[in-house]
Amino acid sequence: MNYISHPLIRPESIEERQYQFSIALRAQDGNTMVVLPTGLGKTAVSLIAAAARIKSTGGRFLMMAPTKPLVDQHLKTFERDFIDPEDEAFSGFALFTGETKTSERQRLWWEKRFIFATPQIIKNDIIAGRYSLKDVSLLVVDECHRAVGNYAYVFIAQEYMKTSRHPLILAMTASPGSQEDKVAEVCSNLAIEIIETRTEEDPDVRPYIHQRDLKYVDVPLPPGIKVVTDGLKEILQNRLDTLTKMSFVVPKAERLTMKALNGLKGQINATMRTNTRDAYQAMSIHAELMKIKHAITLGESQGSMVLKNYLFKLLSEGTSPSGTKAGKRLAADPLFGEIIDEASSWENEIHPKPEIAAEIVEKQLEEFPNSRIIIFANYRDSVNLLDEYLKGRGIDCKKFIGQASRDSEKGLSQKKQIETLTGFRNGEFRVLIATSVGEEGLDVPSTDLVIFYEAVPSEIRSIQRKGRTGRHGSGSIIVLVTKGTSDETFRYVSQNREKTMKKGIAGLASATATQEHSHLGAAEAGFGSTADTGSQESEPSRKGQISIDSFIQAGPSIIADDRETSSKVLELLHTKGASISLERLEYGDYAIGDRIIVERKTTRDFADSLIERDLLGQVKRMAEMCMKPVVIIEGEELYSQRNINPNAIRGALAAMSIGMGITTIQTKDAEDTAEMLYVLAGREESEYGSRKSPHFHKTYRSERESLEYVISSFPSIGPKNARDLLDHFGSIKDIMNANIEELKVVPGIGDKIAKSVFELSRKKYR
């Protein structure tokens, strides 16, 4: 076997594959999207490209991926195979995720050359001015099909192209999607100039393709479930008939896809302007359609117990005093009552899918005891059901789910996700049961069998699921399809979209291939040469410590709550040049100077908070904490959100402005909000200075609150630590008299904070 030879790549670490080598060199010519089937070595391409780029240009390397397990996987590959050319400016590898402390990220950025990160972290740090991307000479964007809408990749790529001295983007995916406009959006958002694609049929790829057998298993829909889904379809048709009588154009029940439902919602929204009463009723019926359609899909593709749990959840919501009109109407429907009675009789799973999946797994392990098997299921309830089935048969398996906790079930932390994948790779257990979190990019060697618990309509997800096998040897893919249901529809939709995607990408690649580029030679990039093994000389401007002052923005200062980072507003403020600090604010979303706190609400969130949460109580507490409270209501059609009497909204606005002294400002969209915040901050700064007090004015405090207020004013203390210190010592006097070791006894008070309190309380005022 031949290996890539390069002074920055460890000998005999990367197999020499011509298609990887040529793609990596081509990617030196301009921003490139690489479309490669899963298992053909996108990470190897990025490593070869990094070696060429660092050798020819120097600078930093930043690689981003959507999840920590995937980022961690890339980091380990580079640590194993890459030789970092140490120099005076930076060297080594670092991992940036939500678990990496802010101060640690700032330190590591200046010290390390290779940064591997989740995109939201990089976006937050750039917005907060903690570092810039000007020294990054290669930005790798993994799973680049996500670079649409407001995903963090979009902002980072734009910022990178604007600020980097030597920008170059390498974007990678196995499946960019079949919709031409979506692929074009990704290319535009990432400033892509070149598309390099290979399929399994290409002659330079074919020698590395392992056989993958694809088999569809037809599963009958049990009569018991069919009775229930038929009843749900009858309710669905009744609701569609009602909308038809209201003059809406509705699709046939069997063609009620998500796309059709979204189109119907558009019709209803348009009616809001002329006939609000009918529109409110129609919107409520639309909510019912969404619930019923989901229930039908669960019964057909997932099973009786998953469906039963969901139906009883709908019943509970519909009989609750706080339930929506849609939920109450559905729960009161006599036909829905009959459906509930039928579902109540199910004591065990009656859908054949779990049993069939378990039998397939058993047979595979009997014939090949060392097999590794992945089962993909769309829903956690199905994952839990399969976990019980397999363990009941004595099969060692583990669940692989996302981080979010739902209902009473806790998600898997990123640490647990990595531990689970490591155990699977090492053969500690043979079967992994995963939701969609296991679909993207994860390299699990020798996965012999992949089972789709259901067909998926997305060509991206289908390709990624299939790509979990056949990576390092032959493998099998089995898709369970319930006959006569949406499973069959999704099967054919996915197949057609995969074909369309391949054809579209091939066309785009051909178009970019006609462009002229100054192709970097292999010798210039350092390949095939073993003489030059010394470190690459750094650019003079990178040597030594770079002052962070050079990155501080000149615009007005705004403190933003760190939970606002998903909004477009912060990106726009950063683009305008505002100096942004990210903190966890106790009240409001933005703090400006000593006097202003701003609560931002979209029109929908304003309406939701008025109905479901204590909106007036929330803004009243904010108003008590500052001199100039502001509520920004973002969006249009405030009075047509949900089924609320307009006078209720007017009453809330009057209570806020007259009763609480809150300034309310209506903005059109996120851009308008950003402009307003920028003007507010600029005006406040010019009139009152940029000094920001750690405390905002409050009209009244109890004695207990006053004590907490004083202690929380110490640097890095905050309200929680203040309460803990006062609980422990009992008074401000005793806290001030305590030594450093006594202060450190209190949970949350480390050496740094203890020294700060001790020394500051004893300093003389000069």
Rosetta blueprint (number, residue, H / E / L):
1 M L
2 N L
3 Y E
4 I L
5 S L
6 H E
7 P L
8 L L
9 I E
10 R L
11 P L
12 E L
13 S L
14 I L
15 E E
16 E L
17 R L
18 Q H
19 Y H
20 Q H
21 F H
22 S H
23 I H
24 A H
25 L H
26 R H
27 A L
28 Q L
29 D L
30 G L
31 N L
32 T E
33 M E
34 V E
35 V E
36 L L
37 P L
38 T L
39 G L
40 L L
41 G L
42 K H
43 T H
44 A H
45 V H
46 S H
47 L H
48 I H
49 A H
50 A H
51 A H
52 A H
53 R H
54 I H
55 K H
56 S H
57 T H
58 G L
59 G L
60 R E
61 F E
62 L E
63 M E
64 M E
65 A L
66 P L
67 T L
68 K H
69 P H
70 L H
71 V H
72 D H
73 Q H
74 H H
75 L H
76 K H
77 T H
78 F H
79 E H
80 R H
81 D H
82 F E
83 I L
84 D L
85 P L
86 E L
87 D L
88 E L
89 A L
90 F L
91 S L
92 G L
93 F E
94 A E
95 L E
96 F E
97 T L
98 G L
99 E L
100 T L
101 K L
102 T H
103 S H
104 E H
105 R H
106 Q H
107 R H
108 L H
109 W H
110 W H
111 E H
112 K L
113 R L
114 F E
115 I E
116 F E
117 A E
118 T L
119 P H
120 Q H
121 I H
122 I H
123 K H
124 N H
125 D H
126 I H
127 I H
128 A L
129 G L
130 R L
131 Y L
132 S L
133 L L
134 K L
135 D L
136 V E
137 S E
138 L E
139 L E
140 V E
141 V E
142 D E
143 E L
144 C H
145 H H
146 R H
147 A L
148 V L
149 G L
150 N L
151 Y L
152 A H
153 Y H
154 V H
155 F H
156 I H
157 A H
158 Q H
159 E H
160 Y H
161 M H
162 K H
163 T H
164 S L
165 R L
166 H L
167 P L
168 L L
169 I E
170 L E
171 A E
172 M E
173 T E
174 A L
175 S L
176 P L
177 G L
178 S L
179 Q L
180 E H
181 D H
182 K H
183 V H
184 A H
185 E H
186 V H
187 C H
188 S H
189 N H
190 L L
191 A L
192 I L
193 E L
194 I E
195 I E
196 E E
197 T E
198 R L
199 T L
200 E L
201 E L
202 D L
203 P L
204 D L
205 V L
206 R H
207 P H
208 Y H
209 I L
210 H L
211 Q L
212 R E
213 D E
214 L E
215 K E
216 Y E
217 V E
218 D E
219 V E
220 P L
221 L L
222 P L
223 P H
224 G H
225 I H
226 K H
227 V H
228 V H
229 T H
230 D H
231 G H
232 L H
233 K H
234 E H
235 I H
236 L H
237 Q H
238 N H
239 R H
240 L H
241 D H
242 T H
243 L H
244 T H
245 K H
246 M L
247 S L
248 F L
249 V L
250 V L
251 P L
252 K L
253 A H
254 E H
255 R H
256 L L
257 T L
258 M H
259 K H
260 A H
261 L H
262 N H
263 G H
264 L H
265 K H
266 G H
267 Q H
268 I H
269 N H
270 A H
271 T H
272 M L
273 R L
274 T L
275 N L
276 T H
277 R H
278 D H
279 A H
280 Y H
281 Q H
282 A H
283 M H
284 S H
285 I H
286 H H
287 A H
288 E H
289 L H
290 M H
291 K H
292 I H
293 K H
294 H H
295 A H
296 I H
297 T H
298 L H
299 G H
300 E H
301 S H
302 Q L
303 G L
304 S H
305 M H
306 V H
307 L H
308 K H
309 N H
310 Y H
311 L H
312 F H
313 K H
314 L H
315 L H
316 S H
317 E H
318 G H
319 T H
320 S L
321 P L
322 S L
323 G L
324 T L
325 K H
326 A H
327 G H
328 K H
329 R H
330 L H
331 A H
332 A H
333 D L
334 P H
335 L H
336 F H
337 G H
338 E H
339 I H
340 I H
341 D H
342 E H
343 A H
344 S H
345 S L
346 W L
347 E L
348 N L
349 E L
350 I L
351 H L
352 P L
353 K H
354 P H
355 E H
356 I H
357 A H
358 A H
359 E H
360 I H
361 V H
362 E H
363 K H
364 Q H
365 L H
366 E H
367 E H
368 F L
369 P L
370 N L
371 S L
372 R E
373 I E
374 I E
375 I E
376 F E
377 A L
378 N L
379 Y L
380 R H
381 D H
382 S H
383 V H
384 N H
385 L H
386 L H
387 D H
388 E H
389 Y H
390 L H
391 K H
392 G H
393 R L
394 G L
395 I L
396 D L
397 C E
398 K E
399 K E
400 F E
401 I L
402 G L
403 Q L
404 A L
405 S L
406 R E
407 D L
408 S L
409 E E
410 K L
411 G L
412 L L
413 S L
414 Q H
415 K H
416 K H
417 Q H
418 I H
419 E H
420 T H
421 L H
422 T H
423 G H
424 F H
425 R H
426 N L
427 G L
428 E L
429 F L
430 R L
431 V E
432 L E
433 I E
434 A E
435 T L
436 S H
437 V H
438 G H
439 E L
440 E L
441 G L
442 L L
443 D L
444 V L
445 P L
446 S L
447 T E
448 D E
449 L E
450 V E
451 I E
452 F E
453 Y L
454 E L
455 A L
456 V L
457 P L
458 S L
459 E H
460 I H
461 R H
462 S H
463 I H
464 Q H
465 R H
466 K H
467 G L
468 R L
469 T L
470 G L
471 R L
472 H L
473 G L
474 S L
475 G E
476 S E
477 I E
478 I E
479 V E
480 L E
481 V E
482 T E
483 K L
484 G L
485 T L
486 S H
487 D H
488 E H
489 T H
490 F H
491 R H
492 Y H
493 V H
494 S H
495 Q H
496 N H
497 R H
498 E H
499 K H
500 T H
501 M H
502 K H
503 K H
504 G H
505 I H
506 A H
507 G H
508 L H
509 A H
510 S H
511 A H
512 T H
513 A H
514 T L
515 Q L
516 E L
517 H L
518 S L
519 H L
520 L L
521 G L
522 A L
523 A L
524 E L
525 A L
526 G L
527 F L
528 G L
529 S L
530 T L
531 A L
532 D L
533 T L
534 G L
535 S L
536 Q L
537 E L
538 S L
539 E L
540 P H
541 S H
542 R H
543 K L
544 G L
545 Q L
546 I L
547 S L
548 I H
549 D H
550 S H
551 F H
552 I L
553 Q L
554 A L
555 G L
556 P L
557 S E
558 I E
559 I E
560 A E
561 D E
562 D H
563 R H
564 E H
565 T L
566 S L
567 S L
568 K H
569 V H
570 L H
571 E H
572 L H
573 L H
574 H H
575 T H
576 K H
577 G L
578 A L
579 S E
580 I E
581 S E
582 L E
583 E E
584 R L
585 L L
586 E L
587 Y L
588 G L
589 D L
590 Y E
591 A E
592 I E
593 G L
594 D L
595 R L
596 I E
597 I E
598 V E
599 E E
600 R E
601 K E
602 T E
603 T H
604 R H
605 D H
606 F H
607 A H
608 D H
609 S H
610 L H
611 I H
612 E H
613 R L
614 D L
615 L H
616 L H
617 G H
618 Q H
619 V H
620 K H
621 R H
622 M H
623 A H
624 E L
625 M L
626 C L
627 M L
628 K E
629 P E
630 V E
631 V E
632 I E
633 I E
634 E E
635 G L
636 E L
637 E L
638 L H
639 Y H
640 S H
641 Q L
642 R L
643 N L
644 I L
645 N L
646 P H
647 N H
648 A H
649 I H
650 R H
651 G H
652 A H
653 L H
654 A H
655 A H
656 M H
657 S H
658 I H
659 G H
660 M L
661 G L
662 I L
663 T E
664 T E
665 I E
666 Q E
667 T E
668 K L
669 D L
670 A H
671 E H
672 D H
673 T H
674 A H
675 E H
676 M H
677 L H
678 Y H
679 V H
680 L H
681 A H
682 G H
683 R H
684 E H
685 E H
686 S H
687 E H
688 Y H
689 G L
690 S L
691 R L
692 K L
693 S L
694 P L
695 H L
696 F L
697 H L
698 K L
699 T L
700 Y L
701 R L
702 S L
703 E H
704 R H
705 E H
706 S H
707 L H
708 E H
709 Y H
710 V H
711 I H
712 S H
713 S L
714 F L
715 P L
716 S L
717 I L
718 G H
719 P H
720 K H
721 N H
722 A H
723 R H
724 D H
725 L H
726 L H
727 D H
728 H H
729 F H
730 G L
731 S L
732 I H
733 K H
734 D H
735 I H
736 M H
737 N H
738 A L
739 N L
740 I H
741 E H
742 E H
743 L H
744 K H
745 V L
746 V L
747 P L
748 G L
749 I L
750 G L
751 D H
752 K H
753 I H
754 A H
755 K H
756 S H
757 V H
758 F H
759 E H
760 L H
761 S L
762 R L
763 K L
764 K L
765 Y L
766 R L
